[in-house]
């Protein structure tokens, strides 16, 4: 499988956490201050990326998705494209995608490792079933990934459960 090349920008954007950290470590932080651009300082320099929504504070949203009567579950290229599109659509930072296809069923297991956590999928083409997990913290929008997977796998039935991980009292 081909690895995508990481694009380096002169000033990394907020969605590319790895490049931004490398940029700061390389000594560009001072140059950014001199240019009048913002640099995280003080307590905000180490954000916890917890989510604050509906009066609650929690580590992240974990979606558990079951697809029944789904198609293309043995097509590793479709699975990879869906994982990549789901990450981008959910405004997450994609770090890496790993996939494995099983013989003779053609089932696929895969994970998109994100700076915000992960998206994983396990397929059983012989049962037209897929199990998908979407877990994201911070400002990512995990619910947006669901429509990407619906379009890619065309399920007849979708079951969705949401769990707020690390819910603070």
N, C-alpha and C positions, 0 to 999 in steps of 0.2 A: 504494500500500500504506500502511496506517495505521501510524504509529509509536506504540508504547506509551509512556505517560507514565511518567517516572521518579518513583517514590515517595520522598519525603524523610522520614526519621525524625528524631526529636529527637537520638538517638544512633545513628548508622549501625552496622549489625552487621558482623561480620567478612567476610561474603560480598558486601558492597557496597563494594569497594575504592575506586571512584571517589568515591562520596559520603563515605566515611570520610576520604580525603585532603583533600577540599574542607572538611570539617568541621574537621579539624586546622588547615588553613591559615587558616581563619576565626577562629582564636584560641580554640577550645573546648577545646584540649588542657589548658590550665591549670585550667579549670573541672572537667574530668574528674578531674584529680589531686586537687583540693580536695574532690571528692565521694568520694574514696577508691577510685576505679575505676582499673583498670590502663591504662597508656599505655606503648607500646613505648619502651624506652630503651636506650642503650648499643649493643653489637654487634647485638642482636636488632632494633634499630630499622630495619635494612635487611636483612630476610631475603631469601635468594636463591631461596626456593621450590623448591629441588631436592628430589627424592623420595629417601627412604631406605627401601628395601624389600629383604628377602631378603639382607641383608648388602651391598647395593649402593647406590651414590649416583649419581644421574643427573638430568638436567634435567627429563625428563618421559617419559610413556608415549605412544607414537604407535601407534595401531591403524589398520591398513589393512584395510578390509572390502570384500569383493565380494559382491554379491547377484545371483544368477541366478534366473530364473523369478519375478521380483518383479512386484507390482501397484502401481497408483496412482502410477506414476513420472512421469506427465504432469500430475498434479494439484498445482499450485503451492501451494495452501492446505494440502494434506497434507504437502508437503515442509517448508513453513515451520513448521507445528505440530510436526512431528517434530524439527526442529532445536531449537526452543524447549524442547520437553519433554525432549529428550536432555540439554541443558545443565543444566536444573534437576535432573533425575534423577541426573546425574553430580556434583551439588553444585558446579557451576562458576558463575562470575559472567558472565552474558550482558551484553555491551556493545552489540551491534548484529547485525542479520540483514540480509543483502543477497541478493536472488534475481533470476534472469533466466530467462525461458522462451523456448525456441527454436521457430521455425516452420520447416517444417511438422511436424517430428517430435514437437513437444510436450515435448522434453527440457528438463530444468530443471538449472541450476547454482546453487548457493547456498553461502553461508558464514555461520556464526555466529561472530562475533568474540568471544572470551572474554578476561577478564583473565588466565586461565590458558593461553591460546593460541587454538585454533580447532577448529571442526567444519566439514567441507566435504562437499558431495555433488554428484555429477554423474550425471545419469540418461540412459539411452538406452531410452525406452519401446519403440521398434521392435525392440529386442533383449531386452527384459525384464531389463535389466542396470542396476545402480547401483554406483558407486564412491564409498565413504565413507571419509573420514579423520577420526580423532578424536585430537587431540594436546592433552594437558593436563599441566601441572606442578602442584606443590604438593599440597595435600590433596584435590584433585578425584579422582573415581573414574571414569575413562574407560570401564571395562568395563561400567558400569551403562547407558551410552548404547546399547549393542548391542541390548538387549531392546526399547528404545523403537523402534528402527528395524525390528526384526523384526515387531513388532506393526503398525507403520504400513504396511510394504511387503510383508509376507507372502511372503518369498522361498522358493523351493523348495530352493535350495542357498546356503549361506553359506561363504565362505572368509575366515579371519581370520589376520592376521599381526600380531605385536607387535614393536615396536622400542623399545629404551630409548635415547632421545636423550641425547647429552651424557654418556655413561657415563664415570665417572671411574675411573682405574686405581688 
